[in-house]
Amino acid sequence: MKRPGGRLGGYADEVAAAMRRRKEVRRPRVRVRLDHGEARLLDDRTPETGRLLTLARELIGEPPAEEPPREPPREPQDAG
Amino acid sequence: MPASANDLAVRYLLELSTDIRGALLLDRDGELLASAGQLPADDLAAVGQRLVEAAHGLSRNGRPRGAQDGAQVAIEIDVLSTGGAMFLLGEDDLMMACVTNRNVHPGLIFYDMHAVLRDLERAAAAESLREQRGTR
């Protein structure tokens, strides 16, 4: 069957999907499995997730929280 | 001082997988039994205690239907962070945590951790059997 976007369109779709998957995997997350049950992802906003992420960062040796990068204070420029 | 079975177990885990940077072994009360490898946390005992508390909280909330109150729930937690991953496994009376780089297969890491905890249990059972025979 011929694809609507042609061969190049197919490649572009695949690359976009791969990029999307890569981005998803990179997001910090916590997954839990109890007593051989199904593994489930914890909601990002729950306190357990925050607590476990903090502990993981401490053990990994990574800075505790991601703060937005601060811009260095600008020096006043001389008008002349 | 000769290495204890717990020390040997965490060192063995590091040998099983080159992806594992560091590991620690705790009892279910949060006491640190052994650690090995690169674990940059300042106070490992306190981190271990908090890990066990967090795992207890999760296993209480997600206790399977029919599980008895006193029974220990087996728990597997994997945390993916920007700089690496942390895995926590609780079985019977022991908990084991390890940190790895990000590009690992969680199933394989848990497989190795299960194997090491099983070996420790076997060693403890053999030791108690030896003690019983020795007292008779």
Backbone of each chain as ProteinMPNN parsed JSONL, in Angstrom:
{"seq_chain_A": "MKRPGGRLGGYADEVAAAMRRRKEVRRPRVRVRLDHGEARLLDDRTPETGRLLTLARELIGEPPAEEPPREPPREPQDAG", "coords_chain_A": {"N_chain_A": [[0.841, -1.194, 0.0], [0.506, 2.226, -0.793], [1.97, 4.962, 0.898], [0.492, 8.007, 2.097], [2.19, 10.248, 2.387], [4.37, 9.569, 0.931], [7.674, 8.004, 0.62], [9.526, 9.614, 1.992], [7.866, 11.044, 3.701], [7.063, 8.991, 5.372], [9.475, 8.321, 6.672], [9.899, 10.728, 8.01], [7.73, 10.694, 9.758], [8.447, 8.5, 11.323], [10.829, 9.378, 12.493], [9.89, 11.568, 13.926], [8.208, 10.236, 15.707], [10.076, 8.704, 17.08], [11.587, 10.707, 18.301], [9.645, 11.761, 19.953], [9.156, 9.605, 21.659], [11.65, 9.43, 22.862], [11.813, 11.799, 24.251], [9.745, 11.43, 26.044], [10.698, 9.316, 27.598], [12.812, 10.537, 28.85], [11.738, 12.153, 30.768], [11.582, 12.683, 34.253], [10.428, 10.067, 36.331], [8.411, 7.889, 38.423], [8.034, 4.531, 39.098], [6.069, 1.851, 40.261], [5.776, -1.423, 41.592], [3.837, -3.856, 43.05], [3.944, -6.84, 44.891], [4.137, -8.738, 42.638], [2.28, -7.7, 40.926], [0.813, -5.535, 38.41], [3.023, -3.101, 37.038], [2.895, 0.325, 37.887], [2.745, 3.757, 36.967], [3.533, 6.445, 39.064], [1.663, 9.326, 39.865], [2.871, 12.518, 38.924], [2.421, 14.606, 40.676], [2.033, 13.696, 43.228], [2.936, 13.448, 46.731], [4.547, 11.231, 47.341], [5.905, 10.677, 44.981], [7.502, 12.976, 44.718], [9.065, 12.702, 47.026], [10.455, 10.292, 46.555], [11.841, 10.931, 44.231], [13.511, 12.955, 45.169], [15.084, 11.472, 46.964], [16.283, 9.693, 45.184], [17.804, 11.471, 43.659], [19.575, 12.347, 45.589], [21.01, 10.018, 46.077], [22.071, 9.517, 43.578], [23.574, 11.714, 43.213], [22.971, 14.189, 42.189], [21.989, 17.577, 41.518], [19.527, 18.84, 43.826], [16.943, 20.037, 43.029], [15.229, 21.111, 40.076], [15.707, 24.202, 39.183], [14.623, 27.134, 37.434], [17.013, 28.479, 35.188], [18.953, 31.166, 36.362], [19.349, 34.472, 35.251], [22.451, 36.168, 34.93], [23.179, 39.092, 36.891], [22.821, 42.138, 35.198], [25.329, 44.396, 34.25], [25.329, 47.897, 34.741], [25.126, 49.867, 31.844], [27.251, 52.245, 30.412], [26.101, 55.367, 29.291], [27.511, 57.017, 27.569]], "CA_chain_A": [[0.0, 0.0, 0.0], [1.311, 3.437, -0.864], [1.705, 5.902, 1.994], [0.091, 9.319, 1.566], [3.307, 11.208, 2.368], [5.502, 9.028, 0.215], [8.698, 7.389, 1.452], [10.111, 10.623, 2.885], [6.868, 11.327, 4.741], [7.125, 7.863, 6.309], [10.675, 8.504, 7.496], [9.674, 11.884, 8.896], [6.837, 10.238, 10.835], [9.188, 7.617, 12.223], [11.775, 10.197, 13.265], [9.105, 12.348, 14.891], [7.736, 9.327, 16.762], [11.242, 8.34, 17.903], [11.919, 11.872, 19.132], [8.609, 11.881, 20.978], [9.398, 8.547, 22.654], [12.874, 9.757, 23.59], [11.489, 12.877, 25.187], [8.896, 10.872, 27.108], [11.526, 8.503, 28.483], [13.722, 11.399, 29.6], [11.049, 12.835, 31.847], [11.687, 11.933, 35.511], [9.201, 9.361, 36.688], [8.522, 6.861, 39.456], [7.176, 3.394, 38.776], [5.972, 0.964, 41.431], [5.135, -2.726, 41.364], [3.633, -4.501, 44.351], [3.568, -8.257, 44.938], [4.007, -9.344, 41.308], [1.169, -7.1, 40.18], [1.205, -4.698, 37.272], [3.748, -1.885, 37.394], [2.118, 1.542, 37.575], [3.469, 5.013, 37.108], [2.935, 7.333, 40.058], [1.368, 10.682, 39.403], [3.985, 13.444, 39.211], [2.104, 15.609, 41.702], [1.851, 13.122, 44.566], [4.111, 13.643, 47.6], [5.439, 10.06, 47.276], [6.772, 10.838, 43.807], [8.493, 13.993, 45.052], [9.975, 12.173, 48.044], [11.338, 9.292, 45.951], [12.742, 11.619, 43.293], [14.536, 13.628, 45.983], [16.007, 10.452, 47.467], [17.071, 9.191, 44.048], [18.785, 12.508, 43.303], [20.625, 12.342, 46.615], [21.864, 8.841, 45.883], [22.76, 9.631, 42.29], [24.52, 12.81, 43.334], [22.54, 15.198, 41.224], [21.419, 18.706, 42.26], [18.22, 18.448, 44.343], [15.728, 20.43, 42.314], [15.506, 21.863, 38.854], [15.21, 25.58, 39.209], [14.886, 27.798, 36.171], [18.314, 29.147, 35.241], [18.868, 32.603, 36.625], [20.234, 35.288, 34.409], [23.372, 36.951, 35.762], [22.786, 40.51, 36.933], [23.476, 42.935, 34.147], [26.037, 45.59, 34.72], [24.791, 49.102, 34.082], [25.949, 50.304, 30.714], [27.463, 53.695, 30.323], [25.387, 55.981, 28.161], [28.459, 57.596, 26.645]], "C_chain_A": [[0.878, 1.247, 0.0], [0.941, 4.405, 0.259], [1.362, 7.26, 1.422], [1.245, 10.317, 1.467], [4.489, 10.724, 1.556], [6.531, 8.462, 1.171], [9.274, 8.389, 2.46], [9.168, 10.975, 4.029], [6.882, 10.25, 5.805], [8.314, 7.983, 7.234], [10.473, 9.621, 8.508], [8.777, 11.485, 10.065], [7.607, 9.408, 11.852], [10.152, 8.415, 13.107], [11.033, 11.002, 14.328], [8.636, 11.466, 16.042], [8.895, 8.948, 17.682], [11.63, 9.481, 18.838], [10.923, 12.01, 20.281], [8.848, 10.851, 22.089], [10.603, 8.897, 23.517], [12.609, 10.825, 24.642], [10.68, 12.342, 26.367], [9.741, 10.119, 28.116], [12.396, 9.387, 29.361], [13.056, 12.097, 30.78], [11.232, 12.025, 33.14], [10.354, 11.278, 35.856], [9.483, 8.296, 37.74], [7.544, 5.751, 39.119], [7.227, 2.396, 39.924], [5.281, -0.331, 41.022], [5.049, -3.439, 42.708], [3.24, -5.953, 44.167], [3.253, -8.864, 43.579], [2.784, -8.84, 40.54], [1.692, -6.311, 39.0], [1.994, -3.486, 37.771], [2.888, -0.677, 37.022], [2.981, 2.765, 37.802], [2.774, 5.864, 38.158], [2.704, 8.704, 39.434], [2.499, 11.627, 39.834], [3.708, 14.341, 40.419], [1.964, 15.03, 43.107], [3.113, 13.34, 45.417], [5.081, 12.467, 47.557], [6.416, 10.192, 46.112], [7.887, 11.835, 44.118], [9.536, 13.46, 46.019], [10.98, 11.195, 47.402], [12.306, 9.925, 44.952], [13.868, 12.337, 44.041], [15.578, 12.623, 46.476], [16.894, 9.92, 46.349], [18.151, 10.197, 43.675], [19.916, 12.554, 44.319], [21.586, 11.18, 46.403], [22.669, 8.93, 44.597], [23.827, 10.724, 42.349], [24.239, 13.914, 42.351], [21.933, 16.352, 42.016], [19.957, 18.441, 42.619], [17.007, 18.851, 43.521], [16.109, 21.225, 41.075], [14.884, 23.237, 38.956], [15.463, 26.217, 37.861], [16.201, 28.566, 36.237], [18.154, 30.646, 35.423], [19.816, 33.354, 35.703], [21.184, 36.065, 35.317], [22.969, 38.42, 35.753], [23.56, 41.319, 35.897], [24.154, 44.15, 34.749], [25.472, 46.814, 33.998], [25.737, 49.579, 32.977], [26.07, 51.827, 30.715], [26.77, 54.265, 29.085], [26.361, 56.527, 27.12], [29.36, 56.509, 26.164]], "O_chain_A": [[1.878, 1.308, 0.715], [-0.236, 4.638, 0.537], [1.881, 7.636, 0.371], [1.269, 11.144, 0.555], [5.514, 11.403, 1.496], [6.313, 8.432, 2.383], [9.483, 8.058, 3.628], [9.594, 11.179, 5.166], [6.733, 10.537, 6.993], [8.191, 7.775, 8.441], [10.818, 9.496, 9.683], [9.016, 11.876, 11.208], [7.455, 9.573, 13.063], [10.274, 8.16, 14.306], [11.477, 11.11, 15.471], [8.657, 11.879, 17.202], [8.735, 8.876, 18.9], [11.957, 9.264, 20.004], [11.289, 12.327, 21.413], [8.759, 11.159, 23.278], [10.596, 8.697, 24.732], [13.112, 10.761, 25.764], [10.885, 12.732, 27.516], [9.548, 10.247, 29.325], [12.688, 9.027, 30.501], [13.737, 12.578, 31.687], [11.057, 10.807, 33.128], [9.29, 11.876, 35.689], [10.619, 7.861, 37.928], [6.363, 6.004, 38.884], [8.289, 2.129, 40.486], [4.342, -0.338, 40.227], [6.048, -3.606, 43.408], [2.333, -6.274, 43.398], [2.186, -9.452, 43.404], [2.317, -9.496, 39.609], [2.865, -6.407, 38.638], [1.665, -2.914, 38.81], [2.237, -0.661, 35.977], [3.824, 2.806, 38.698], [1.549, 5.989, 38.141], [3.469, 9.16, 38.584], [3.008, 11.544, 40.951], [4.633, 14.782, 41.1], [1.794, 15.776, 44.071], [4.221, 13.408, 44.884], [6.288, 12.651, 47.713], [7.597, 9.866, 46.235], [9.057, 11.586, 43.828], [10.731, 13.719, 45.87], [12.182, 11.258, 47.664], [13.457, 9.501, 44.843], [15.021, 12.331, 43.609], [16.782, 12.874, 46.42], [18.095, 9.72, 46.533], [19.289, 9.815, 43.405], [21.074, 12.772, 43.962], [22.802, 11.325, 46.53], [23.81, 8.472, 44.535], [24.835, 10.675, 41.644], [25.148, 14.497, 41.759], [21.403, 16.12, 43.102], [19.218, 17.879, 41.81], [16.107, 18.03, 43.342], [17.136, 21.902, 41.021], [13.67, 23.397, 38.828], [16.439, 25.867, 37.198], [16.478, 29.232, 37.234], [17.354, 31.302, 34.756], [20.932, 32.914, 35.424], [20.768, 36.567, 36.361], [22.483, 38.934, 34.746], [24.776, 41.193, 35.752], [23.62, 44.826, 35.628], [25.179, 46.768, 32.803], [26.951, 49.677, 33.154], [25.119, 52.561, 30.983], [26.85, 53.708, 27.99], [26.071, 56.502, 25.924], [30.258, 56.762, 25.36]]}, "seq_chain_B": "MPASANDLAVRYLLELSTDIRGALLLDRDGELLASAGQLPADDLAAVGQRLVEAAHGLSRNGRPRGAQDGAQVAIEIDVLSTGGAMFLLGEDDLMMACVTNRNVHPGLIFYDMHAVLRDLERAAAAESLREQRGTR", "coords_chain_B": {"N_chain_B": [[39.286, -6.865, 59.114], [36.931, -9.377, 58.434], [34.789, -9.499, 55.538], [31.253, -9.199, 55.757], [28.378, -11.315, 55.017], [26.463, -9.64, 53.991], [27.947, -7.425, 53.038], [29.421, -8.718, 51.055], [27.351, -9.415, 49.387], [26.318, -6.973, 48.324], [28.565, -6.11, 46.99], [28.819, -8.119, 45.139], [26.554, -7.671, 43.608], [27.293, -5.337, 42.273], [29.248, -6.42, 40.707], [27.806, -8.036, 39.046], [26.512, -6.388, 37.222], [27.724, -3.931, 35.104], [26.509, -1.561, 34.805], [25.539, -0.747, 37.204], [26.175, 1.602, 39.62], [26.361, 2.021, 42.351], [25.34, 0.479, 45.47], [23.032, -0.308, 48.117], [22.187, -2.039, 51.121], [19.462, -2.742, 53.159], [17.635, -3.284, 56.237], [14.155, -4.119, 56.933], [13.402, -2.25, 58.742], [14.843, -0.087, 58.173], [17.483, 0.072, 58.819], [20.858, 0.473, 57.936], [22.632, -2.02, 56.356], [24.709, -2.713, 54.638], [26.904, -1.252, 52.171], [28.093, -0.31, 48.902], [30.281, 0.787, 46.271], [29.812, 3.779, 44.229], [28.281, 6.132, 45.957], [27.147, 9.109, 46.395], [25.715, 10.375, 48.435], [25.563, 12.205, 51.518], [24.806, 11.272, 54.084], [24.299, 8.17, 54.304], [22.932, 6.354, 55.905], [20.745, 7.804, 56.87], [19.473, 8.426, 54.473], [18.831, 5.866, 53.626], [17.024, 5.131, 55.628], [14.923, 6.919, 55.081], [14.245, 6.033, 52.566], [13.205, 3.485, 53.071], [10.995, 4.203, 54.597], [9.493, 5.591, 52.694], [8.949, 3.504, 50.916], [7.455, 1.837, 52.567], [5.207, 3.443, 52.931], [4.122, 3.429, 50.353], [3.602, 0.704, 49.979], [1.738, 0.255, 51.912], [-0.408, 1.842, 51.087], [-0.957, 0.686, 48.631], [-1.637, -1.905, 49.126], [-2.237, -5.263, 48.238], [-5.439, -6.821, 47.636], [-6.668, -8.92, 50.14], [-4.256, -9.358, 51.34], [-2.501, -9.95, 54.357], [-2.348, -8.047, 57.415], [0.1, -8.082, 58.852], [1.806, -9.156, 57.008], [4.652, -9.007, 54.833], [4.912, -7.004, 52.032], [6.012, -7.579, 48.796], [8.001, -5.332, 46.99], [8.733, -3.31, 44.205], [10.484, -0.592, 43.05], [11.165, 1.789, 40.63], [12.996, 4.621, 39.843], [13.339, 7.173, 37.64], [15.61, 9.615, 36.894], [17.082, 12.798, 35.946], [19.843, 12.491, 35.921], [20.367, 9.801, 36.203], [19.306, 6.523, 37.318], [17.328, 5.053, 39.931], [16.883, 2.086, 41.746], [14.758, 0.154, 43.742], [14.251, -2.572, 45.786], [12.188, -4.587, 47.69], [12.005, -7.385, 49.701], [10.7, -9.896, 51.703], [12.507, -9.672, 54.639], [14.343, -7.82, 53.867], [15.72, -4.96, 52.141], [16.847, -3.614, 49.121], [18.764, -1.227, 47.427], [19.8, 0.42, 44.451], [21.875, 2.419, 42.297], [22.004, 3.494, 38.931], [23.183, 4.188, 35.548], [21.237, 6.046, 33.092], [20.514, 4.569, 30.862], [19.466, 1.826, 31.074], [18.004, -1.454, 31.29], [15.206, -1.834, 33.142], [14.09, -4.303, 33.946], [16.191, -6.135, 33.825], [17.937, -5.161, 35.754], [16.38, -5.463, 38.067], [16.188, -8.222, 38.005], [18.818, -9.054, 38.584], [19.023, -7.971, 41.155], [17.024, -9.393, 42.52], [18.173, -11.933, 42.375], [20.444, -11.652, 43.988], [19.319, -11.039, 46.489], [17.92, -13.392, 46.923], [20.032, -15.205, 47.149], [21.155, -14.263, 49.509], [19.113, -14.848, 51.315], [19.132, -17.628, 51.147], [21.674, -18.104, 52.181], [21.324, -17.193, 54.784], [19.419, -18.999, 55.693], [20.865, -21.384, 55.545], [22.817, -20.849, 57.423], [21.329, -20.654, 59.795], [20.446, -23.255, 59.954], [22.848, -24.575, 60.31], [23.524, -23.601, 62.802], [21.468, -24.688, 64.344], [22.059, -27.409, 64.14], [24.472, -27.396, 65.39], [23.823, -26.826, 68.019], [22.484, -29.068, 68.828]], "CA_chain_B": [[37.974, -7.409, 59.486], [36.378, -10.085, 57.279], [33.545, -8.926, 55.023], [30.077, -9.978, 56.113], [27.607, -11.794, 53.864], [25.779, -8.472, 53.412], [28.942, -6.685, 52.242], [29.731, -9.503, 49.855], [26.172, -9.407, 48.504], [26.239, -5.714, 47.56], [29.71, -6.081, 46.054], [28.492, -9.059, 44.061], [25.585, -7.0, 42.722], [28.06, -4.429, 41.414], [29.98, -7.222, 39.725], [26.857, -8.622, 38.096], [26.17, -5.438, 36.159], [28.618, -2.768, 35.071], [25.677, -0.355, 34.811], [25.226, -0.377, 38.589], [27.261, 2.431, 40.168], [26.447, 1.839, 43.797], [24.196, -0.264, 46.013], [22.975, -0.409, 49.577], [21.302, -3.073, 51.645], [18.812, -2.263, 54.387], [16.584, -4.174, 56.714], [12.842, -3.501, 56.729], [13.254, -1.123, 59.672], [15.602, 1.043, 57.646], [18.885, 0.08, 59.264], [21.807, 0.22, 56.844], [23.411, -3.229, 56.627], [25.95, -2.69, 53.844], [26.851, -0.395, 50.972], [29.286, -0.449, 48.065], [30.27, 1.567, 45.03], [29.773, 5.243, 44.294], [27.019, 6.678, 46.461], [27.625, 10.397, 46.895], [24.909, 10.96, 49.513], [26.372, 12.465, 52.709], [24.424, 10.421, 55.196], [23.629, 7.026, 53.674], [22.012, 5.719, 56.853], [19.507, 8.589, 56.896], [18.813, 8.244, 53.174], [18.258, 4.522, 53.655], [15.841, 5.172, 56.495], [13.841, 7.605, 54.365], [13.824, 5.151, 51.454], [12.35, 2.428, 53.62], [9.723, 4.826, 54.987], [8.734, 5.868, 51.468], [8.475, 2.221, 50.387], [6.386, 1.389, 53.465], [4.019, 4.239, 52.619], [3.548, 2.962, 49.093], [3.072, -0.656, 50.086], [0.508, 0.317, 52.733], [-1.499, 2.389, 50.269], [-1.277, -0.176, 47.493], [-1.651, -3.298, 49.59], [-3.157, -6.064, 47.447], [-6.615, -7.311, 48.34], [-6.449, -10.241, 50.731], [-2.971, -9.421, 52.038], [-2.665, -9.793, 55.798], [-1.74, -6.811, 57.92], [1.496, -8.257, 59.257], [2.614, -9.742, 55.931], [5.495, -8.087, 54.078], [4.545, -6.937, 50.618], [7.186, -7.394, 47.926], [7.842, -4.049, 46.299], [9.781, -2.891, 43.258], [10.314, 0.815, 42.672], [12.274, 2.358, 39.866], [12.893, 6.079, 39.72], [14.2, 7.697, 36.582], [15.888, 11.024, 37.1], [17.838, 13.316, 34.794], [21.24, 12.056, 35.955], [20.508, 8.364, 36.383], [18.104, 5.819, 37.777], [17.454, 4.364, 41.207], [16.01, 0.924, 41.855], [14.569, -0.29, 45.13], [13.558, -3.855, 45.834], [11.951, -5.078, 49.043], [11.52, -8.769, 49.74], [10.793, -10.427, 53.069], [13.013, -8.758, 55.672], [15.445, -7.002, 53.348], [15.501, -4.017, 51.045], [18.097, -3.318, 48.43], [18.633, -0.108, 46.487], [21.015, 0.65, 43.664], [21.779, 3.504, 41.312], [22.601, 3.126, 37.641], [23.005, 5.252, 34.564], [19.851, 6.096, 32.63], [20.205, 3.682, 29.734], [19.461, 0.426, 31.492], [16.706, -2.121, 31.215], [14.828, -2.064, 34.548], [13.841, -5.724, 34.208], [17.468, -6.819, 34.051], [18.479, -4.726, 37.051], [15.605, -6.135, 39.11], [16.536, -9.645, 37.954], [20.07, -9.209, 39.341], [18.763, -7.681, 42.575], [16.296, -10.555, 43.058], [19.119, -13.051, 42.5], [21.323, -11.412, 45.14], [18.519, -11.174, 47.719], [17.627, -14.829, 47.092], [21.271, -15.812, 47.658], [21.292, -13.876, 50.918], [18.139, -15.63, 52.085], [19.642, -18.998, 51.219], [22.821, -18.12, 53.093], [20.807, -17.051, 56.154], [18.757, -20.257, 56.045], [21.918, -22.379, 55.767], [23.484, -20.483, 58.669], [20.479, -21.025, 60.931], [20.457, -24.723, 60.003], [24.13, -24.96, 60.907], [23.458, -23.286, 64.235], [20.587, -25.683, 64.99], [22.804, -28.675, 64.235], [25.555, -27.207, 66.355], [23.291, -26.816, 69.389], [22.005, -30.404, 69.218]], "C_chain_B": [[37.371, -8.121, 58.277], [35.037, -9.473, 56.847], [32.372, -9.822, 55.393], [29.364, -10.429, 54.841], [26.898, -10.616, 53.181], [26.725, -7.644, 52.541], [29.234, -7.411, 50.935], [28.572, -9.44, 48.862], [26.112, -8.117, 47.68], [27.409, -5.598, 46.577], [29.437, -6.992, 44.864], [27.496, -8.436, 43.079], [26.308, -6.05, 41.755], [28.85, -5.192, 40.344], [29.048, -7.778, 38.663], [26.565, -7.679, 36.932], [27.103, -4.234, 36.224], [27.824, -1.47, 35.062], [25.397, 0.141, 36.224], [26.419, 0.358, 39.194], [27.449, 2.194, 41.661], [25.207, 1.128, 44.308], [24.214, -0.214, 47.526], [21.921, -1.42, 49.986], [20.767, -2.603, 52.987], [17.918, -3.363, 54.933], [15.257, -3.423, 56.636], [12.565, -2.355, 57.704], [14.077, 0.079, 59.238], [17.049, 1.092, 58.093], [19.795, -0.304, 58.102], [22.678, -0.982, 57.197], [24.736, -3.234, 55.867], [25.78, -1.733, 52.674], [28.147, -0.585, 50.194], [29.141, 0.442, 46.844], [30.189, 3.057, 45.269], [28.382, 5.714, 44.71], [27.347, 8.016, 47.114], [26.803, 11.022, 48.019], [25.752, 11.082, 50.788], [26.086, 11.467, 53.826], [23.605, 9.246, 54.646], [22.607, 6.381, 54.606], [20.678, 6.459, 56.873], [18.742, 8.446, 55.582], [18.133, 6.875, 53.117], [16.986, 4.465, 54.479], [14.653, 5.807, 55.769], [13.334, 6.774, 53.188], [12.848, 4.09, 51.95], [10.987, 3.001, 54.024], [8.851, 5.1, 53.759], [8.153, 4.579, 50.894], [7.34, 1.673, 51.246], [5.09, 2.122, 53.152], [3.34, 3.737, 51.358], [2.933, 1.58, 49.243], [1.827, -0.692, 50.971], [-0.665, 0.788, 51.888], [-1.925, 1.421, 49.172], [-1.324, -1.635, 47.85], [-2.664, -4.124, 48.781], [-4.306, -6.598, 48.292], [-6.314, -8.708, 48.913], [-5.14, -10.354, 51.487], [-3.204, -9.186, 53.527], [-1.887, -8.581, 56.282], [-0.259, -6.961, 58.233], [2.405, -8.691, 58.114], [3.428, -8.667, 55.215], [5.1, -8.152, 52.607], [5.832, -6.738, 49.816], [6.971, -6.125, 47.112], [9.039, -3.786, 45.384], [9.488, -1.445, 42.874], [11.469, 1.187, 41.764], [11.989, 3.826, 39.581], [13.868, 6.535, 38.649], [14.366, 9.188, 36.8], [16.725, 11.523, 35.93], [19.275, 12.78, 34.764], [21.433, 10.567, 36.099], [19.197, 7.737, 36.82], [18.386, 5.172, 39.12], [16.449, 3.232, 41.254], [15.944, 0.497, 43.32], [13.753, -1.574, 45.101], [13.406, -4.279, 47.288], [11.358, -6.47, 48.991], [11.72, -9.29, 51.14], [11.357, -9.379, 54.035], [14.056, -7.786, 55.148], [14.984, -6.048, 52.258], [16.85, -3.708, 50.425], [17.839, -2.179, 47.453], [19.919, -0.017, 45.69], [20.789, 1.806, 42.708], [22.558, 3.106, 40.063], [22.608, 4.353, 36.735], [21.586, 5.14, 33.977], [19.504, 5.021, 31.596], [20.277, 2.218, 30.134], [18.06, -0.145, 31.316], [16.286, -2.454, 32.647], [14.63, -3.536, 34.881], [15.131, -6.472, 34.529], [18.063, -6.439, 35.399], [17.718, -5.428, 38.185], [15.93, -7.634, 39.157], [17.801, -9.9, 38.786], [19.842, -8.979, 40.831], [18.015, -8.837, 43.236], [17.266, -11.709, 43.319], [19.981, -12.88, 43.748], [20.543, -11.573, 46.453], [18.189, -12.645, 47.994], [18.858, -15.546, 47.659], [21.461, -15.503, 49.137], [20.338, -14.678, 51.803], [18.613, -17.06, 52.262], [20.792, -19.095, 52.216], [22.344, -18.03, 54.54], [20.146, -18.348, 56.602], [19.803, -21.325, 56.357], [22.618, -22.126, 57.098], [22.651, -20.907, 59.873], [20.421, -22.541, 61.087], [21.733, -25.232, 60.676], [24.118, -24.736, 62.423], [22.608, -24.306, 64.976], [21.312, -26.999, 65.176], [23.889, -28.582, 65.301], [25.059, -27.257, 67.784], [22.799, -28.178, 69.826], [23.106, -31.272, 69.781]], "O_chain_B": [[37.304, -7.536, 57.196], [34.26, -8.997, 57.675], [32.477, -11.048, 55.351], [29.694, -9.992, 53.738], [26.75, -10.593, 51.959], [26.358, -7.214, 51.447], [29.288, -6.808, 49.863], [28.783, -9.414, 47.65], [25.88, -8.164, 46.472], [27.263, -5.059, 45.48], [29.782, -6.67, 43.727], [27.587, -8.65, 41.871], [25.971, -5.975, 40.574], [29.088, -4.693, 39.244], [29.449, -7.969, 37.514], [26.392, -8.119, 35.796], [27.248, -3.601, 37.27], [28.385, -0.397, 35.284], [25.059, 1.308, 36.423], [27.523, -0.181, 39.273], [28.574, 2.173, 42.161], [24.154, 1.16, 43.672], [25.272, -0.093, 48.144], [20.917, -1.626, 49.305], [21.517, -2.129, 53.841], [17.494, -4.259, 54.202], [15.229, -2.236, 56.314], [11.621, -1.586, 57.521], [14.016, 1.14, 59.86], [17.766, 2.044, 57.783], [19.539, -1.27, 57.384], [23.378, -0.972, 58.21], [25.755, -3.698, 56.379], [24.664, -1.443, 52.244], [29.171, -0.971, 50.758], [28.036, 0.802, 46.438], [30.461, 3.541, 46.367], [27.438, 5.696, 43.921], [27.778, 8.051, 48.267], [27.157, 12.094, 48.511], [26.546, 10.197, 51.107], [26.998, 10.899, 54.426], [22.381, 9.322, 54.539], [21.554, 5.921, 54.166], [19.615, 5.839, 56.89], [17.514, 8.355, 55.577], [17.012, 6.742, 52.626], [16.0, 3.839, 54.089], [13.53, 5.306, 55.83], [12.15, 6.807, 52.854], [11.813, 3.833, 51.336], [9.954, 2.364, 53.819], [7.641, 4.874, 53.776], [7.01, 4.556, 50.439], [6.376, 1.112, 50.723], [4.017, 1.521, 53.109], [2.114, 3.633, 51.308], [1.863, 1.312, 48.696], [0.966, -1.556, 50.807], [-1.761, 0.23, 51.949], [-3.103, 1.344, 48.824], [-1.089, -2.504, 47.01], [-3.822, -3.726, 48.655], [-4.169, -6.801, 49.498], [-5.763, -9.563, 48.219], [-4.922, -11.333, 52.201], [-4.002, -8.332, 53.912], [-0.916, -8.146, 55.663], [0.542, -6.079, 57.922], [3.628, -8.608, 58.225], [2.951, -7.55, 55.015], [4.975, -9.231, 52.027], [6.634, -5.852, 50.112], [5.876, -5.883, 46.606], [10.191, -4.014, 45.752], [8.388, -1.117, 42.431], [12.627, 0.93, 42.092], [10.902, 4.206, 39.145], [15.073, 6.307, 38.749], [13.388, 9.931, 36.88], [17.044, 10.755, 35.023], [19.855, 12.633, 33.688], [22.573, 10.103, 36.117], [18.128, 8.337, 36.707], [19.518, 4.791, 39.42], [15.297, 3.396, 40.85], [16.95, 0.486, 44.03], [12.699, -1.644, 44.47], [14.386, -4.325, 48.031], [10.348, -6.71, 48.33], [12.802, -9.142, 51.709], [10.755, -8.322, 54.226], [14.603, -6.999, 55.921], [14.002, -6.292, 51.556], [17.856, -3.561, 51.118], [16.832, -2.165, 46.745], [20.996, -0.339, 46.19], [19.654, 2.128, 42.356], [23.613, 2.475, 40.131], [22.108, 5.415, 37.103], [20.833, 4.235, 34.337], [18.348, 4.615, 31.473], [21.072, 1.459, 29.579], [17.075, 0.585, 31.209], [16.934, -3.269, 33.303], [14.966, -3.972, 35.981], [15.153, -7.338, 35.403], [18.622, -7.281, 36.102], [18.322, -5.922, 39.137], [15.943, -8.235, 40.231], [17.852, -10.835, 39.586], [20.391, -9.693, 41.669], [18.322, -9.22, 44.365], [17.191, -12.374, 44.352], [20.223, -13.841, 44.479], [21.042, -12.168, 47.409], [18.18, -13.086, 49.143], [18.734, -16.392, 48.545], [21.873, -16.361, 49.918], [20.702, -15.125, 52.891], [18.522, -17.638, 53.345], [20.875, -20.044, 52.994], [22.882, -18.702, 55.419], [20.292, -18.755, 57.755], [19.654, -22.084, 57.315], [22.97, -23.065, 57.814], [23.178, -21.447, 60.846], [20.356, -23.056, 62.203], [21.716, -26.164, 61.48], [24.618, -25.547, 63.203], [22.952, -24.741, 66.075], [21.205, -27.636, 66.224], [24.183, -29.546, 66.009], [25.792, -27.684, 68.677], [22.695, -28.451, 71.021], [22.858, -32.419, 70.152]]}, "name": "protein", "num_of_chains": 2, "seq": "MKRPGGRLGGYADEVAAAMRRRKEVRRPRVRVRLDHGEARLLDDRTPETGRLLTLARELIGEPPAEEPPREPPREPQDAGMPASANDLAVRYLLELSTDIRGALLLDRDGELLASAGQLPADDLAAVGQRLVEAAHGLSRNGRPRGAQDGAQVAIEIDVLSTGGAMFLLGEDDLMMACVTNRNVHPGLIFYDMHAVLRDLERAAAAESLREQRGTR"}
